[in-house]
Amino acid sequence: MAQPHDVPTAAQLVAAVRGFLRDDVLPAVEGRVRFHTRVAINVLAMVEREMELGQDQAAEHAARLAALGVADDAELAAAVRAGRFDGDDALTTALVQAVRAKLEVADPGYLQRP
């Protein structure tokens, strides 16, 4: 598919900034600035993963919702509150898959922990 923007891509720009912070800034700072630099590095890594995985995850989430017979998260929440899924293993499976997808973006290392 043709891209509307030239290189570098948004993903490449985010990766470059994350690399700069990690390789150049982090070793040169301490204390509060070091902490906030580490937070920024982690945030940029999350953005990279969301850019990479987001479209597929959104499609998978929509398919999970459709399989449960709801249009969106708000309708799902209302159905859960109404007891529509009480005892339904399909809901549990869908929620586990949704949480896994969130962790793949937010903290993929967590999924590797025992």
Sequence and secondary structure as in RCSB ss.txt:
>XXXX:A:sequence
MAQPHDVPTAAQLVAAVRGFLRDDVLPAVEGRVRFHTRVAINVLAMVEREMELGQDQAAEHAARLAALGVADDAE
LAAAVRAGRFDGDDALTTALVQAVRAKLEVADPGYLQRP
>XXXX:A:secstr
   SS SS HHHHHHHHHHHIIIIIGGG  HHHHHHHHHHHHHHHHHHHHHHHHHHHHHHHHHHHHHHT SSHHH
HHHHHHTTTTTT HHHHHHHHHHHHHHHHHH GGGGG  
